[in-house]
């Protein structure tokens, strides 16, 4: 072979060269997971609900925490605190639904999973923390 001859690339080399010079492939149009988005939204709503519930209970109880008012709380105050407690139970149920939706979102194929994973982490941490707090409170109340 003369040094003046142009050497033809092999089949492997030509496919590599073509892949380097061709335009990049367009990214696949993968949609976000619907249950994952719903799970993430539920986690954010429940977080805001927990914050609002704590603020509401603090605002309701704060006037009754002075040293002068050591009497028992009124019936109306107990009912208001009980209704806020029911609201917290509703948020716990929302978190459990969010965990279920996020598991469904993670399992779906050909979908983006970022919102499902975020929803699973946030809802899971909230459910785990509240469950452990409940168990801690029950154990300490019985001893």
HELIX and SHEET records of a PDB file:
HELIX    1   1 UNK A   11  UNK A   21  1                                  11    
HELIX    2   2 UNK A   34  UNK A   62  1                                  29    
HELIX    3   3 UNK A   75  UNK A  107  1                                  33    
HELIX    4   4 UNK A  114  UNK A  142  1                                  29    
END                                                                             
